[in-house]
């Protein structure tokens, strides 16, 4: 072996050893930390806590009940990684979904869980104040469901604490609805197909986040709206590729909104 080859091999071995012993990426999930871990992260400059809010509701025969919970966690993690100084709190999966007796809205379908608005808002306030108490300076409520957006705004307005602010940026939900719909419309997908709930747009986002959220036997097959109860739209042409457009748009829009509100760079 020549001296040049020997030096090249030595350099590669050194690089491999360096990568192997590099410090692992720090988790962004609050649940993955110990109490001293959190104290150290705050002392080192972590100032933002993202509170992902999902919901447990019917999503037609082709998509699981926990779609919102899985989606908002994954998106919040991507947003936190982009921000660099944020942590993701546990997902809030119990949200207002309509009257229970007599059943209204999604409560008309098995599996939906609903709690009253006052209890929901009290839970959000308690979570936000807890995070403020532990030294986070900006608590950001990220709501993946349209039905409780006004509750998020009310909570953010009510909490006033020295050294800590609560935000409910509408850009997150707006990007998942209006912004994403525009991107799909530019590619020829009409509103009736994109849908408002569990249609092509909703299903594509789920496929991009985790294909296990969707029952593949329902995609691409002939079916009538009557065979898809609880669905507003048509999910049959949904794809992970289309979903990735929405994921990127939601993350970009939300990161920009949080940076503007918190002064983060």
N, C-alpha and C positions, 0 to 999 in steps of 0.2 A: 504494500500500500504506500502511495506517495505521501510526502509530508503534507501536501495541500489537502489530500483526501483525509489524512489523519486529523488535521486541524478541523476540517469540515465536520467529520464524525463527532469529534469532541464537542464542537459547538452545538450540534443537534442534541447530544446527550445532556449537555448542560441546560439547554432550553427545555427539554422534556422533564428534567428533574425540577426545574424552577416552576413549571406549570403544575406538576404533580404536588408540589408543596405549597402552592399559592393558597392564600386564605380563601375559604369558601365564601360565596356571595352571602351576605347577611339576609335573613328572611325578612319579608315585609309584613308578614302576618303577626299581629299582636299575640295570637294564641300560641305561636311557635317560640315565644320569648319567655324567659323567666322574669321574675320581678326585678332582680338586679340588672338583667339585660336591658329592660325598659329604662330603668334609671340611667344607665350608661348611654343608651341611645339618645335620650333627651338631652343629657349633658353634652353629648357630642354634636348636637345641632338638629336632631329630628324634632320638627315643630308642628307637623301636620298629622292629623288623624282622619282617615277616611272611614266613614260608617256606611257600609253597603247595605241597602235595604231592598229586599226582594219581595217575596210573597209566595204563598202556596195556593195554587189555583188550577182549575182545569185548563187544558190547552188542546182540546180536541182529542181525537182517538190516536193521534200520531206523535204527541209530544208529552213528556212527563210533567207531573204536577210541580216539581221543583225547578222548572226552567229558569225562573227569575233569580232564584237563589244561587244557582251555579253560575249563571251569566254575570250577575253583578259582582260576585266575588272575583271571577277571572278578570273582568274589566277593571275593577278597583286595584287589583294587583299590578296590572300593566300600567295603570295611571301612577301608582305609587313608585314603581320602578323608574318611570320617566321623570317624576318630580325629584327623586333622590333624597328627599328629607321627609318622607311620609311613611306612616304605618297603616295597615288595614285592620280595623276592628272586626269582631265576629259578625257574620251576616245576621240581619234581623229578618226572620222568615215568617213572623206572625204579623199580619197587617189587616187593615179594613178591606173586606172583599164583598160587602153587601149585607143586608139584613138576613139574620138566620131564620127567624120565624115571623111571618112566612118568608121562605127563601127568595132572595132577590139576586140579580146579577149572576156572578160565577157560583154563588151558593146553590144555584139550581142544579149543579152538577156534582157528582160524588168526588170527594177528596179535597175540595176547597175548604180552607180554614179562614175564619174571619173573626176579628176582634173589634170592639167599639173604638171609635176615633179617640175619645178621651184617654182610654188606656194606652193606645198606640202613642199618642203624643207625650203622655207621661213617661213612657218607656224611653222614648227618644231623648227627652229632657234629662232623665237620669243617666243615660249612657253618655250624653255630651258633657254633663257636669262632672261625671267621673273622670273622663279623659282630661278635662280642664284641670281637675284637682291634681292629676299626675304630671302636670307640666307641659302638656301639649297646648300650643297657642292658637291653633286654628283647627276647628272640628268641622269637617265637610260631610254633609248628608247627601248621599248619592242614591236617589230613588229610581228603581228600574221599572216601576209600575205607575201608570197614569192616575189611578184612583186616589192616591194620597199626596199628590204634589202640593196641594194647599196646606196640608198638615205640616209638611216639611218647612214651608215658608213661615207658618205661624210659630213653630218652635224656634226657628232661627231668629225671628224677630223678638221673641220673648226673652231669650237668654242674653243677659248683659252682665258680663263678669270681667273685672279688671284683669288685663293680661291674657284674655282668651276670648276668641270670637267664634260664633257658629255660623256656618254658611250653608245655603241650600241652592247651589248654582243650577238654574233651569237649563243651562246649556247641555248638561248630561242627558236629560230626558229628551230635550228638543233635538239633539243630534241623532238619537236613536229613532226618532219619529220623522220629523220634517227633513232633516239633513240627509238621512239615509234614504228616505223615500225619493228625494230629488235625484240622488245618485242612481237609484234603480230606474227611475223614470227616464233618465238620460240614456239608459241602455235598453229602452223599449218595453219595460214592464209597467203595465197600466195599474191604476189605483185599485181596481176591483181584484186583481191578482195579488198585488202586494199585501192588501188587506190591513185591517186594524188590529187583529188578534189571531195569532196562530196561522197567519197566511204565509205567503212566500217570504216576506221580509223577516218576520219573527222566526220562522223556521230556519231560514238561512243563517241568521245570527247564532241560533242554537247549534247548527251543524259546524259552524266555524269555531265555536267555543268547545264543544264536546259532542261528537257524533252520537254518543250513547244516549243523549237526550231525546233523540228522534227515532221512531220506529220506521226503518227503511222500507218495509213492505207497503207503506202508505204513499211513498213518493213515486212519481212516474206512472202510476196506475190510473185507469179510468175509474172515476167515482163521481157521484153527484153531491151537491151541497147537503142533501138529506143524510148522506152517509158520513158526513163530517160535522156532527153536532158540536156547537160551541166554537166553531171556526168562522171568522169573518175574513174572507180572502180565499186564496187557492194555493196550498203549499206544494203542489205536485212538482213544480219546476225549481224548488228550492235547492241550493247547493252551498257547500262550504266556501267556494270561490266567491259567490255573491256576498256571503256573510262576512268574509274578511274585509270587504269594502266598508261595511258598516262598523266593524270593530275598529279599524284604523281611524275612521271619521270620529267615532265617539271618543276614543282615547285622545286624539289630537285636540278636539274641541274642548274637552273637559280639562285637560292639562293647561291649555291656554287660559281658560276661565279661572282656574284655581290660582295660577301664577299671578293673574291680574288682581285678584281679590286679596291675596296674601303677601304679595310683593316677592314671592319666591322666584328664583332664577335658575 
